[in-house]
Amino acid sequence: MQVFKELMPVGYSKEPQLEKFIILVLDKRQANDYLRKYKSKYPNYFQDQNHLKLMRTVDDKIQMLFCRSNDFDNMKVDFNIDEYLELELPSHPPIHTEQKDIYNSYWNINHPIYLFPSKQNPKAGQLLNYLNQQEQKQNRCLLYDPSIDQIVAESFDESNLCIIRHATMVVMEKLAAYIKQQNIEFAKLQYIATDLILVIQTEPCIMCSMALVHSRIHQVYYNKKRDSDGGFNKNIQVNNIKQLNHRFSVFTIE
């Protein structure tokens, strides 16, 4: 049975990046007044750290998130501060459920809708085995539509005919032909591969990975990494570039 591992974004670490913050230590009777004054004075200060809750209770005291350490001298003049702490807290929100308990050990976290882990398709391993059993060994791939439980296009590398006819490019061409055969109007399709899954023997190159972005592929599963120009390598990961208007999940064999 094939066991897949999801590729995480470049630079991902289970442990959070930390930044120093000032925490006010308040009596419970003070807390509401401080919070009202703070929100009136600095309503948007923590908009980039809204994963951090503003207050937590420790023993019989209220700890209130006040500011980043380097802003303390400018901001403290507006408040009568008797006691405070300086703590290192996560500077960015968690993205994977495995980070939940770790982040909570630093401070109370407003947990987001987690981006990871993505739900794997249970047929992906079976589909990869199917490809590996075929006689044609030039990097075969297929497009699978889970909504109808059907392979809608298959291909293999044809770069011996034309340098850019990689398996992914050929299978997209065959997908277009399939759509036409099904009498689906292209004008009614915003993108041709929405909700489809690509299963491929060898990692797509950067060119093919960009084609997958433009087609709005849902997921990619592959077995073997490319040596140098892979689209999902540790330095680029086309599927997770924030500046692009589509991201998709990628899984590889563990």
Stockholm file with secondary structure:
# STOCKHOLM 1.0

chainA/1-254         MQVFKELMPVGYSKEPQLEKFIILVLDKRQANDYLRKYKSKYPNYFQDQNHLKLMRTVDDKIQMLFCRSNDFDNMKVDFNIDEYLELELPSHPPIHTEQKDIYNSYWNINHPIYLFPSKQNPKAGQLLNYLNQQEQKQNRCLLYDPSIDQIVAESFDESNLCIIRHATMVVMEKLAAYIKQQNIEFAKLQYIATDLILVIQTEPCIMCSMALVHSRIHQVYYNKKRDSDGGFNKNIQVNNIKQLNHRFSVFTIE
#=GR chainA/1-254 SS CCCEEECCCTTCCSSCCEEEEEEEEECHHHHHHHHHHHHHHCTTTTGGGTTBCSEEEETTEEEEEEEEGGGHHHHGGGSCCCCEEEEEEESSCCCBGGGHHHHHTTSCBCCCCCCBSCCCCTTHHHHHHHHHTSSCCSCCEEEEETTTTEEEEEECCCTTTSTTCCHHHHHHHHHHHHHHHTTCCGGGCSCSSTTCEEEEEECCBHHHHHHHHHHTCCEEEEEECCSSCBTTCTTTCGGGCTTSSCCCEEEEEC
#=GC SS_cons         CCCEEECCCTTCCSSCCEEEEEEEEECHHHHHHHHHHHHHHCTTTTGGGTTBCSEEEETTEEEEEEEEGGGHHHHGGGSCCCCEEEEEEESSCCCBGGGHHHHHTTSCBCCCCCCBSCCCCTTHHHHHHHHHTSSCCSCCEEEEETTTTEEEEEECCCTTTSTTCCHHHHHHHHHHHHHHHTTCCGGGCSCSSTTCEEEEEECCBHHHHHHHHHHTCCEEEEEECCSSCBTTCTTTCGGGCTTSSCCCEEEEEC
//
